[in-house]
Amino acid sequence: MLRVILVDDERLARQGIRQLLAAHPEVTVVGEAGRVTTAAEIIRDEKPDAVFLDIQMPGASGFDLLGRLEDAPKVVFVTAHTEHAARAFEVQAVDYLLKPVRPERLAEAVKRLAGVCAKAEESVPYQPLDRICLRTPQRTMITRLSEVVAMEAEGDFTRFHVSGEAPLLVCRSLRTCEEEFPQPPFARLSRSLIVNLDRVTSVEHPSRDEARLTLRGMDRVLVLGRRALARLKKHSP
């Protein structure tokens, strides 16, 4: 399943792309935005596989959006202008669609996008049963990735919670962990938290804006906000 967002300042343009994508069940639209600032927030929160992105928008361009993101998703540009094609492929765009978008042309872009994303998934260095080496100045631990219960960001470091072990603060960013570890079973629920979905034992809801997540192999209960809980539900069977 490809998770995408649509970014275009024209509501009817977004609606048109959404309607065309409805013919492709392998694609799910997880968000829309009409401004770059809103789009950046949605991308950081949703972590989509790709964005269908207009170039010329009020205030800031599609290229400006990509420049604001630390880890940009794959991009399919959708624009009425031909003159940006060279620059689009400089930023490694998957495709460049001209408005009005024809159904067969969109189908070609979706097929290309699926292929690119599949190759990216195959390049994940680790699998759940692989062993991983976690080093700190005080100790070195070798464990199976499946024993990692959760990871929490602390600046440029990540605190690993491993079943049966004391937490380790490792010099590795959470973004690197997200790129290297398979999804699922790992899922990023917020900017500072990745959990192993295979180790979720219970989710309690003390209020509508908060949830308490219990993980097998971790004594501390994790408190999730509304957005993190929504992401967890998306990953639930």
Buried (B, 14 or more C-beta within 10 A) or exposed (E): EBBBBBBBBEEEBBEBBBEBBEEBEEBBBBBBBBBBEEBBEBBBBBBBBBBBBBBEBEEBBBBBBBEBEEEBBBBBBBBEEEEBBEEBEEEEBBBBBBBEBEEEBBBEBBEBBBEBBEEEEEEEEBEBEEEBEBEEEEEEBEBBBBBBBBBBBEEEBBBBBBBEBEBBBBEBBBBEBBBBBBBEBBBBBBEBBBBBBEBBEEBEEEEEEBBEBBBEBBEEEBEBEEBBBBBBEEBEE
